[in-house]
Amino acid sequence: MSISFDFSGRTALVTGGAQGIGRAIAAMFHDAGAHVAVLDRSSEALADAWPASARVATHAIDVTDTAAVGEVVRAVEAWTGRIDIAVNNAGITRDRVVWKLGDEEWQDVLDVHLGGTFAVTRAVVPVMRAAGYGRIINVTSYTGLHGTIGQSNYAAAKGGIIAFTKTVAKETARFGITVNAISPNAATPMVTSLPVERIDEMTEMVPVGRFAEPEEMATAIGYLAAEQSSYVTGVVLPVDGGLAM
Ligand SMILES: NC(=O)c1ccc[n+]([C@@H]2O[C@H](COP(=O)([O-])OP(=O)(O)OC[C@H]3O[C@@H](n4cnc5c(N)ncnc54)[C@H](O)[C@@H]3O)[C@@H](O)[C@H]2O)c1
């Protein structure tokens, strides 16, 4: 079961693309003919996930390093002369109830999700503005919409991403740029590393009755990244089997 997209001639940048949802998103763009810049923390993980290909450039980078993000974005633009699509997907969790949450656990989660999304967006918007075209897609969460016990840091970051998405959508709409978000629910290492009882509890909450495959997230990203989706901006699309209803 798959939808065919055509992103030939496009350049897409995907953060957190060494595994999970990010890897499926980057693979979808690659299969659809795009040049894909895949950013993630470790060069080993990137090398394992991405065999050499003329249309893939991997960049080992921590998205919290805002200056390095700027340099990578310039390198990606120099590589193909364009950046049409940016997907801010890199993420971590450091779960603890708020009264036990340390400063570092709070800050690290905000820095990766919100800081990383900001850094990439700030760097790609001028490239997209100059081209008069762009698609930015951020990754939020059920927790950013409704809250989850033990995730106040993650909720603040993901809720912030929703407000950021809508604001940048308004700021850039006149330049042919759309900015949207998805709220996923997929079986990735972030989820499968949880205790089995927690996974069962979470599955119970999903009306469709299962976690998605990461590829099902990529399908929604393909829709939002398509040229034909030019009238869709500032939207948070839950791709979560009905969880957020
Ligand atoms: N899996 C789900 O059900 C689910 C639900 C809601 C939201 N999300 C969000 O989807 C996104 C992808 O999650 P996933 O489930 O694929 O997780 P994952 O842990 O499988 O993958 C996350 C990727 O991000 C990378 N990453 C983390 N910190 C980074 C940093 N500082 N710099 C660069 N790369 C970094 C990791 O190395 C990893 O490759 C995240 O933003 C997550 O919060 C996932």
The ligand as an SDF file (V2000), in Angstrom:
LIG
                    3D

 44 48  0  0  0  0  0  0  0  0999 V2000
    6.9560    7.7350   17.2320 N   0  0  0  0  0  0  0  0  0  0  0  0
    5.8480    8.3620   17.6120 C   0  0  0  0  0  0  0  0  0  0  0  0
    4.7830    7.7620   17.8190 O   0  0  0  0  0  0  0  0  0  0  0  0
    5.8580    9.8380   17.7860 C   0  0  0  0  0  0  0  0  0  0  0  0
    4.7240   10.4370   18.3390 C   0  0  0  0  0  0  0  0  0  0  0  0
    4.6830   11.8210   18.4400 C   0  0  0  0  0  0  0  0  0  0  0  0
    5.7450   12.5750   17.9910 C   0  0  0  0  0  0  0  0  0  0  0  0
    6.8570   11.9600   17.4880 N   0  0  0  0  0  0  0  0  0  0  0  0
    7.9390   12.8130   17.0250 C   0  0  0  0  0  0  0  0  0  0  0  0
    8.3900   12.3450   15.7680 O   0  0  0  0  0  0  0  0  0  0  0  0
    9.7640   12.6780   15.5920 C   0  0  0  0  0  0  0  0  0  0  0  0
   10.5470   11.4420   15.2010 C   0  0  0  0  0  0  0  0  0  0  0  0
   10.4060   10.5180   16.2610 O   0  0  0  0  0  0  0  0  0  0  0  0
   10.7580    8.9590   16.1230 P   0  0  0  0  0  0  0  0  0  0  0  0
    9.6500    8.2430   16.8010 O   0  0  0  0  0  0  0  0  0  0  0  0
   11.1320    8.6200   14.7260 O   0  0  0  0  0  0  0  0  0  0  0  0
   12.0200    8.9160   17.1070 O   0  0  0  0  0  0  0  0  0  0  0  0
   13.4220    8.1610   17.0070 P   0  0  0  0  0  0  0  0  0  0  0  0
   14.0140    8.2640   18.3620 O   0  0  0  0  0  0  0  0  0  0  0  0
   13.2160    6.8190   16.4140 O   0  0  0  0  0  0  0  0  0  0  0  0
   14.2340    9.0660   15.9690 O   0  0  0  0  0  0  0  0  0  0  0  0
   14.6330   10.3740   16.2770 C   0  0  0  0  0  0  0  0  0  0  0  0
   15.8490   10.7250   15.4600 C   0  0  0  0  0  0  0  0  0  0  0  0
   16.2170   12.0830   15.8110 O   0  0  0  0  0  0  0  0  0  0  0  0
   17.6290   12.0990   15.9830 C   0  0  0  0  0  0  0  0  0  0  0  0
   18.0200   13.1790   16.8880 N   0  0  0  0  0  0  0  0  0  0  0  0
   17.7220   13.3040   18.1920 C   0  0  0  0  0  0  0  0  0  0  0  0
   18.2930   14.3950   18.7140 N   0  0  0  0  0  0  0  0  0  0  0  0
   18.9840   14.9840   17.7100 C   0  0  0  0  0  0  0  0  0  0  0  0
   19.7870   16.1460   17.6280 C   0  0  0  0  0  0  0  0  0  0  0  0
   20.0190   16.9040   18.7140 N   0  0  0  0  0  0  0  0  0  0  0  0
   20.3270   16.4720   16.4330 N   0  0  0  0  0  0  0  0  0  0  0  0
   20.1150   15.6980   15.3390 C   0  0  0  0  0  0  0  0  0  0  0  0
   19.3710   14.5840   15.3610 N   0  0  0  0  0  0  0  0  0  0  0  0
   18.8080   14.2250   16.5370 C   0  0  0  0  0  0  0  0  0  0  0  0
   17.9590   10.7360   16.5780 C   0  0  0  0  0  0  0  0  0  0  0  0
   19.3460   10.4400   16.4630 O   0  0  0  0  0  0  0  0  0  0  0  0
   17.0480    9.8380   15.7710 C   0  0  0  0  0  0  0  0  0  0  0  0
   17.6520    9.4020   14.5710 O   0  0  0  0  0  0  0  0  0  0  0  0
   10.2090   13.3050   16.9260 C   0  0  0  0  0  0  0  0  0  0  0  0
   10.1650   14.7000   16.8310 O   0  0  0  0  0  0  0  0  0  0  0  0
    9.1750   12.8040   17.9020 C   0  0  0  0  0  0  0  0  0  0  0  0
    9.0480   13.6450   19.0180 O   0  0  0  0  0  0  0  0  0  0  0  0
    6.9370   10.6140   17.3860 C   0  0  0  0  0  0  0  0  0  0  0  0
  1  2  1  0
  2  3  2  0
  2  4  1  0
  4  5  1  0
  4 44  2  0
  5  6  2  0
  6  7  1  0
  7  8  2  0
  8  9  1  0
  8 44  1  0
  9 10  1  0
  9 42  1  0
 10 11  1  0
 11 12  1  0
 11 40  1  0
 12 13  1  0
 13 14  1  0
 14 15  2  0
 14 16  1  0
 14 17  1  0
 17 18  1  0
 18 19  2  0
 18 20  1  0
 18 21  1  0
 21 22  1  0
 22 23  1  0
 23 24  1  0
 23 38  1  0
 24 25  1  0
 25 26  1  0
 25 36  1  0
 26 27  1  0
 26 35  1  0
 27 28  2  0
 28 29  1  0
 29 30  1  0
 29 35  2  0
 30 31  1  0
 30 32  2  0
 32 33  1  0
 33 34  2  0
 34 35  1  0
 36 37  1  0
 36 38  1  0
 38 39  1  0
 40 41  1  0
 40 42  1  0
 42 43  1  0
M  CHG  2   8   1  16  -1
M  END
$$$$
